[in-house]
Amino acid sequence: MIQAIMLIALGFLVASLIGVLLAPSLWSRAYRLSRKRLEKALPLSLSEIEATQDQLRASYAVRLRRLETALASAKQKAAIQLVDNSRRSAKGGTPPMCWSRRLRSGFPNLTGKSPR
């Protein structure tokens, strides 16, 4: 019984010794590989850093321009609808305030005429 426990302890100690002897070589390999990966990922020169910043600025400018055109289009659409509503109310049609009340009441006809 004691002999088995001593053999298990000896095996554990030998395995620990082998691990301690191999650890520095594994550590240096992992360090070297991770350093290479980081050097490839990070820019090395000032021109590369400036190019990356310029690319970010350009993409932001494109997104901003798309947003501006969408806003201008929405403003133009709203102005056209406002003019149409004003024309309809000037002709004596149903005023725009009544339309929302009719829609809420479930009556879909906005012209003021009977649906039949």
C-alpha positions as CSV (number, residue, x, y, z in Angstrom):
1,M,0.0,0.0,0.0
2,I,2.7,2.5,1.0
3,Q,4.8,1.3,-2.0
4,A,1.9,2.2,-4.4
5,I,1.5,5.6,-2.9
6,M,5.3,6.2,-3.1
7,L,5.3,5.2,-6.8
8,I,2.4,7.5,-7.6
9,A,4.1,10.4,-5.8
10,L,7.4,9.6,-7.7
11,G,5.5,9.6,-11.0
12,F,3.9,12.9,-10.2
13,L,7.2,14.4,-9.3
14,V,8.9,13.1,-12.4
15,A,6.0,14.5,-14.6
16,S,6.3,17.8,-12.8
17,L,10.1,17.9,-13.4
18,I,9.5,17.2,-17.1
19,G,6.9,20.0,-17.2
20,V,9.3,22.4,-15.5
21,L,12.0,21.6,-18.0
22,L,9.7,21.9,-21.1
23,A,7.8,25.1,-19.9
24,P,10.5,27.7,-21.0
25,S,10.7,26.3,-24.5
26,L,6.9,26.3,-24.9
27,W,6.7,29.8,-23.4
28,S,9.3,31.2,-25.7
29,R,7.6,29.7,-28.8
30,A,4.2,31.1,-27.7
31,Y,5.7,34.5,-27.1
32,R,7.5,34.5,-30.5
33,L,4.3,33.5,-32.4
34,S,2.1,36.0,-30.6
35,R,4.7,38.7,-31.2
36,K,4.8,38.0,-34.9
37,R,1.0,38.0,-35.1
38,L,0.8,41.4,-33.3
39,E,3.5,42.9,-35.6
40,K,1.6,41.8,-38.7
41,A,-1.7,43.3,-37.3
42,L,-0.3,46.7,-36.1
43,P,0.9,49.3,-38.5
44,L,4.7,49.9,-38.4
45,S,5.1,53.2,-40.1
46,L,3.6,56.7,-39.7
47,S,2.3,56.6,-43.3
48,E,0.3,53.4,-42.6
49,I,-1.3,55.0,-39.5
50,E,-2.2,58.1,-41.6
51,A,-3.6,55.9,-44.3
52,T,-5.8,54.1,-41.9
53,Q,-7.0,57.4,-40.4
54,D,-7.7,58.8,-43.9
55,Q,-9.7,55.6,-44.7
56,L,-11.8,56.1,-41.6
57,R,-12.5,59.7,-42.4
58,A,-13.5,58.8,-46.0
59,S,-15.9,56.1,-44.8
60,Y,-17.4,58.5,-42.3
61,A,-17.8,61.2,-45.0
62,V,-19.6,58.8,-47.3
63,R,-22.0,57.7,-44.5
64,L,-22.6,61.4,-43.6
65,R,-23.4,62.3,-47.2
66,R,-25.8,59.4,-47.5
67,L,-27.6,60.6,-44.4
68,E,-27.7,64.2,-45.7
69,T,-29.3,63.1,-49.0
70,A,-31.8,60.9,-47.2
71,L,-32.7,63.9,-44.9
72,A,-33.0,66.2,-47.9
73,S,-35.3,63.7,-49.6
74,A,-37.4,63.4,-46.5
75,K,-37.7,67.2,-46.2
76,Q,-38.7,67.5,-49.8
77,K,-41.3,64.8,-49.5
78,A,-42.7,66.5,-46.4
79,A,-42.9,69.8,-48.2
80,I,-44.7,68.2,-51.1
81,Q,-47.2,66.6,-48.7
82,L,-47.7,69.9,-46.9
83,V,-48.5,71.7,-50.2
84,D,-50.9,68.9,-51.2
85,N,-52.7,69.1,-47.9
86,S,-52.9,72.9,-48.2
87,R,-54.3,72.6,-51.7
88,R,-56.9,70.1,-50.6
89,S,-58.0,72.2,-47.7
90,A,-58.1,75.3,-49.9
91,K,-60.4,73.5,-52.4
92,G,-62.9,72.9,-49.6
93,G,-62.1,69.3,-49.1
94,T,-61.8,67.6,-45.8
95,P,-59.3,69.4,-43.6
96,P,-56.2,67.4,-42.5
97,M,-57.2,67.3,-38.9
98,C,-60.4,65.4,-39.7
99,W,-58.4,62.8,-41.6
100,S,-56.6,61.5,-38.5
101,R,-60.0,61.3,-36.6
102,R,-61.5,59.3,-39.4
103,L,-58.6,57.0,-39.6
104,R,-58.8,56.4,-35.8
105,S,-62.5,55.7,-36.1
106,G,-61.9,53.0,-38.7
107,F,-63.4,54.9,-41.6
108,P,-60.8,54.7,-44.4
109,N,-62.5,57.1,-46.9
110,L,-60.6,60.4,-46.8
111,T,-62.5,62.2,-49.6
112,G,-65.6,62.9,-47.6
113,K,-67.8,60.8,-49.9
114,S,-69.6,57.6,-49.1
115,P,-67.7,54.4,-49.7
116,R,-70.6,53.0,-51.7
